Structures are given as structure tokens and as C-alpha cells.
Amino acid sequence: MEALVLEEAKRISLRPFSLPQVVGPRDVRIRIHTVGICGSDIHYYQHGRIGPFVVNEPMMLGH
């Protein structure tokens, strides 16, 4: 699977992303069909921060 990653303000990339193959007895695995980005994701993209929360390392976007 791939994840949309904010590398820094105004720079995103698609990166390979893998999940552990073992699922615990209290875990579930679901197949994701579609995700979206919200206003905070857009703000992080445009400015690299929201108030005191600064993107200092790559951050996965979308939910």
C-alpha cells in the first residue's frame, strides 16, 4: 500500500507503507477503499504547521 506523506511545507510524496502481517486477538484489519484529506491536512501542506504544531519530520496525511 502507499501513503501520502508531507515531507515539508508544499512537498508531498507517495511512499510505500506496510502493516505488520500478524494481527493480535483484539485487532482487526480492514481494507481501505477511499480516504480524504481535511482542512488541517491542507493547512499543514501550505504552511508546514498549525499554531504550535510544526511538521519537523515526514507526516502521513489523510484519514
URVEN-V977643 format. One record per residue. RES is the residue in one small letter. PSI is psi in degrees with one decimal (999 if undefined). OMEGA is omega in degrees with one decimal (999 if undefined). NEAR is the number of other C-alpha atoms within 8 Angstrom. Layout:
res->[RES | RES]
psi->[PSI | PSI]
omega->[OMEGA | OMEGA]
near->[NEAR | NEAR]
//
This chain:
res->[m | e | a | l | v | l | e | e | a | k | r | i | s | l | r | p | f | s | l | p | q | v | v | g | p | r | d | v | r | i | r | i | h | t | v | g | i | c | g | s | d | i | h | y | y | q | h | g | r | i | g | p | f | v | v | n | e | p | m | m | l | g | h]
psi->[163.0 | 154.1 | 143.2 | 119.9 | 127.7 | 113.3 | -42.0 | 174.1 | 129.7 | 22.5 | 113.3 | 161.6 | 159.6 | 124.2 | 145.2 | 142.5 | 128.3 | 151.1 | 154.6 | 141.7 | -23.6 | 128.3 | 127.8 | 169.0 | -18.6 | 11.4 | 156.8 | 153.6 | 130.1 | 151.2 | 123.5 | 128.1 | -46.6 | 141.6 | 168.7 | 168.4 | 150.1 | -179.0 | -37.1 | -37.0 | -43.3 | -41.7 | -43.8 | -42.4 | -47.7 | -37.8 | -14.6 | 11.8 | 161.0 | 110.2 | -127.8 | -7.0 | 102.8 | 136.7 | 105.9 | -9.9 | 164.6 | 139.7 | 131.3 | 132.2 | 164.5 | 150.9 | 999]
omega->[178.9 | 179.0 | 175.0 | -173.4 | 172.7 | -178.9 | 177.1 | -179.0 | 177.0 | 175.5 | 178.6 | 176.7 | 170.5 | -179.1 | 172.9 | -177.9 | 179.3 | 177.4 | 175.4 | -179.1 | -178.8 | 177.2 | -178.5 | -177.4 | 178.8 | -179.1 | 172.2 | 175.0 | 179.0 | 177.4 | 179.4 | 178.2 | -175.1 | 172.9 | 178.0 | 173.2 | -177.0 | -179.1 | 179.7 | 175.9 | 179.6 | 179.2 | 175.7 | 179.1 | -175.3 | -170.3 | -178.5 | -178.9 | 167.6 | -176.6 | -177.9 | -177.3 | -174.8 | 176.1 | -179.5 | 179.2 | -179.0 | -176.3 | 178.4 | 179.6 | 174.7 | 176.1 | 999]
near->[5 | 8 | 10 | 11 | 12 | 14 | 10 | 12 | 10 | 9 | 8 | 10 | 8 | 8 | 8 | 7 | 7 | 6 | 4 | 5 | 4 | 4 | 8 | 6 | 4 | 4 | 6 | 6 | 5 | 4 | 4 | 5 | 4 | 4 | 7 | 6 | 9 | 7 | 6 | 7 | 10 | 9 | 11 | 12 | 13 | 8 | 9 | 12 | 10 | 10 | 5 | 5 | 6 | 8 | 10 | 5 | 6 | 9 | 8 | 8 | 10 | 9 | 5]
//
